[in-house]
Amino acid sequence: MATTRKAFTIIPAGTSVTWHYRSAIGHGTIVGVKKMGTTADNTMYNVRQHDYHPGEPEIVHHTGKALSKA
């Protein structure tokens, strides 16, 4: 018995997104896919932060589940 995978849509590069981090909200832009998952929620994205501080990385990694389109 064969099963078929449902296709899902990835968040395209250039999309503005937000995510929750502790008691703050991060803002950034999708750079690309870091690791393709089996669902939209577990696909890992590279995100360029808009408001990072010295010592923090410019590019962070988040799953699709953690991201909201801005």
MIVO-778476 format. One line per field, with one value per residue: residue in three letters; x, y, z of N, C-alpha, C in turn. Coordinates in nm, 2 decimals, decimal comma. Example, Ala and Ser with C-alpha at 12.3 -4.5 7.8 and 13.67 -1.06 7.14 Angstrom:
<pts>
res	ALA/SER;
n_east	1,32/1,28;
n_north	-0,57/-0,22;
n_up	0,78/0,71;
ca_east	1,23/1,37;
ca_north	-0,45/-0,11;
ca_up	0,78/0,71;
c_east	1,32/1,29;
c_north	-0,33/0,00;
c_up	0,78/0,79;
</pts>
This chain:
<pts>
res	MET/ALA/THR/THR/ARG/LYS/ALA/PHE/THR/ILE/ILE/PRO/ALA/GLY/THR/SER/VAL/THR/TRP/HIS/TYR/ARG/SER/ALA/ILE/GLY/HIS/GLY/THR/ILE/VAL/GLY/VAL/LYS/LYS/MET/GLY/THR/THR/ALA/ASP/ASN/THR/MET/TYR/ASN/VAL/ARG/GLN/HIS/ASP/TYR/HIS/PRO/GLY/GLU/PRO/GLU/ILE/VAL/HIS/HIS/THR/GLY/LYS/ALA/LEU/SER/LYS/ALA;
n_east	0,08/0,08/0,17/0,09/0,27/0,17/0,21/0,38/0,40/0,68/0,83/0,89/1,22/1,31/1,07/0,92/0,93/0,83/0,91/0,88/1,08/1,19/1,08/1,04/0,99/1,12/1,24/1,28/1,41/1,35/1,61/1,67/1,61/1,73/1,73/1,53/1,22/0,97/0,72/0,56/0,59/0,82/1,03/1,34/1,46/1,68/1,72/1,76/1,83/1,67/1,71/1,94/2,18/2,52/2,74/2,55/2,44/2,40/2,25/2,00/1,85/1,54/1,24/0,96/0,73/0,78/0,78/0,61/0,44/0,51;
n_north	-0,12/0,20/0,52/0,87/1,17/1,48/1,79/2,08/2,43/2,63/2,90/3,18/3,32/3,64/3,71/3,89/3,82/3,74/3,64/3,48/3,55/3,48/3,73/3,90/4,01/3,90/4,03/3,98/3,87/3,62/3,42/3,18/2,82/2,62/2,35/2,11/2,00/1,76/1,87/2,19/2,30/2,18/2,25/2,40/2,73/2,99/3,30/3,64/3,87/4,18/4,34/4,30/4,26/4,37/4,10/3,91/3,67/3,76/3,61/3,38/3,07/2,92/2,72/2,66/2,66/2,83/3,08/3,38/3,54/3,87;
n_up	0,00/-0,10/0,01/-0,03/-0,02/0,10/-0,06/0,06/0,12/0,11/0,29/0,10/0,01/0,11/0,24/0,50/0,84/1,18/1,52/1,84/2,11/2,42/2,62/2,41/2,07/1,77/1,46/1,11/0,79/0,56/0,44/0,32/0,29/0,54/0,62/0,48/0,58/0,67/0,68/0,67/0,92/1,04/0,88/0,85/0,86/0,74/0,88/0,84/1,09/1,18/1,39/1,56/1,83/1,91/1,92/1,89/1,64/1,29/1,12/1,19/1,29/1,24/1,29/1,07/1,22/1,43/1,31/1,20/0,94/0,87;
ca_east	0,00/0,16/0,12/0,14/0,30/0,11/0,31/0,36/0,46/0,79/0,82/0,99/1,32/1,26/0,95/0,94/0,88/0,85/0,91/0,89/1,21/1,18/0,97/1,05/0,96/1,23/1,20/1,38/1,37/1,39/1,72/1,65/1,59/1,85/1,70/1,40/1,15/0,86/0,61/0,60/0,63/0,95/1,13/1,43/1,49/1,78/1,66/1,85/1,77/1,67/1,74/2,03/2,28/2,66/2,76/2,45/2,45/2,31/2,16/1,96/1,78/1,41/1,15/0,85/0,63/0,81/0,77/0,48/0,46/0,49;
ca_north	0,00/0,32/0,65/0,99/1,28/1,61/1,89/2,20/2,55/2,68/3,05/3,22/3,41/3,78/3,73/3,95/3,74/3,77/3,52/3,52/3,51/3,51/3,82/4,00/3,96/3,92/4,07/3,95/3,84/3,48/3,42/3,06/2,70/2,56/2,21/2,08/1,91/1,68/1,95/2,33/2,33/2,13/2,29/2,50/2,85/3,09/3,43/3,76/3,95/4,32/4,42/4,22/4,34/4,32/3,97/3,81/3,64/3,83/3,50/3,28/2,95/2,89/2,63/2,73/2,67/2,95/3,20/3,43/3,64/4,01;
ca_up	0,00/-0,12/0,06/-0,10/0,06/0,06/-0,08/0,14/0,06/0,19/0,30/0,01/0,05/0,10/0,32/0,63/0,94/1,32/1,60/1,98/2,18/2,56/2,63/2,30/1,94/1,67/1,32/1,02/0,65/0,52/0,35/0,25/0,37/0,60/0,62/0,44/0,67/0,60/0,69/0,68/1,06/1,08/0,79/0,92/0,78/0,77/0,89/0,87/1,19/1,15/1,51/1,65/1,90/1,90/1,98/1,84/1,50/1,20/1,06/1,29/1,23/1,31/1,22/1,02/1,33/1,52/1,24/1,15/0,84/0,92;
c_east	0,09/0,09/0,17/0,16/0,23/0,21/0,27/0,43/0,56/0,77/0,93/1,10/1,27/1,14/0,99/0,87/0,91/0,86/0,93/1,02/1,20/1,06/0,96/1,00/1,07/1,17/1,31/1,32/1,43/1,50/1,71/1,62/1,72/1,84/1,56/1,34/1,05/0,73/0,65/0,65/0,77/1,06/1,21/1,47/1,61/1,71/1,76/1,77/1,78/1,73/1,82/2,13/2,42/2,68/2,66/2,47/2,35/2,21/2,13/1,87/1,65/1,33/1,03/0,74/0,65/0,79/0,63/0,52/0,43/0,41;
c_north	0,12/0,44/0,76/1,10/1,41/1,71/2,01/2,31/2,60/2,84/3,10/3,32/3,55/3,81/3,79/3,86/3,79/3,64/3,57/3,47/3,57/3,61/3,93/3,93/4,00/3,95/4,03/3,92/3,70/3,49/3,29/2,94/2,65/2,41/2,18/1,97/1,83/1,76/2,10/2,37/2,29/2,16/2,41/2,60/2,93/3,22/3,54/3,85/4,10/4,40/4,34/4,31/4,29/4,19/3,86/3,79/3,72/3,73/3,40/3,17/2,93/2,79/2,71/2,75/2,79/3,08/3,24/3,54/3,78/4,09;
c_up	0,00/-0,05/-0,02/0,00/0,01/0,05/0,02/0,08/0,16/0,19/0,20/0,06/0,02/0,18/0,46/0,73/1,08/1,40/1,75/2,04/2,32/2,57/2,52/2,17/1,84/1,54/1,23/0,88/0,62/0,42/0,26/0,34/0,41/0,59/0,59/0,53/0,59/0,60/0,69/0,82/1,10/0,98/0,86/0,82/0,83/0,77/0,92/0,97/1,15/1,27/1,61/1,72/1,88/1,98/1,94/1,69/1,41/1,14/1,17/1,22/1,31/1,23/1,17/1,13/1,42/1,45/1,20/1,05/0,89/0,82;
</pts>
